[in-house]
Amino acid sequence: MDKNKFYEPPINWKDYEDIALALYEKFGDDFDESKIYRIRFTDLLDWVLSLPNFDGKRQDSNEGHLEMIQSSWVYEWRDNQ
């Protein structure tokens, strides 16, 4: 095992802050608060499912999860400004 790689525990639908951090790390400041709130849920769903250590299933997603991820992403963005 590469000693420079750290174990990342799997994240799931209710790990909103972990997902938000991963999305912020992936997209950085490409999305500000207003852009994050305008992301289509279909796009957000695909992005979450593509995260390397995301372990959730598409069929377990719902609007409530996506709304919480979206608002957590906004808070993560604000914290980094």
N, C-alpha and C positions, 0 to 999 in steps of 0.2 A: 504494500500500500504506500502511496506517495505521502511522505510525511508533511508536505505542504498543503494537503487536502484535509479538511475537517469534516467529520461526520455531520451531515445535516439531517435531523430527524424529519420524517415526512410531515407535511402539513395537509390539513383537510379543510372542509368548507367553513368550519366555525373558527378557524385560526385567522381571523380577520386582520389582526395587526401584522402577523407574519406574512400574509399574502400582500398586504399593502406595502410592507417594506420591500418585498421581492419585486413588486411592480415598480416602486420608486427606483430601486437599484437598476432595474432593466431600462426604464424610460427616462430617469432623471428629471430634468426640468423641461423636457419636451411637452409635458402636460402640466399646465398650471391648474389652479382650482376650478376655473370656469370650464376648461377643456375636459377635466376629469368628470365633472358633472354632466357633460354632454356626450360622453362615450356611450355608444349603443351597448345594451346588455349582451347582445350576441357577440360583439367584439370582446367585451370584458370576459365573458365566459371562455372564449377561445384562448385568450391570453393567460387566464388563471390555469386552465387545463394544460397549457404548454410550459408552465413553470417546472424546472427540473425536479424538485422534491415534492411536488404536489401529488397527493395520493387519492384525491377525491374522484368521484365519477360524475360524468355529465348529468346523468339521470337524478343525482342527489342534489343538484343545484336548484335554487329557487330565487325568486325576486328578492326576498328578504336577505338572503346571503349576499347577493350581488349589490344591494343597496348598502349593506354594512361594509363590504369590501371597498366600495366607492367612497364612502365617507371616511373610512380609515385611511385610505390613500390620500385624501385631501389633508387630513391631520398630519400624515407623514410628510407631505409636501410642505405644509406650513412650518413644521418643525425644522425643516432644512433650509428655510429662507433667511 
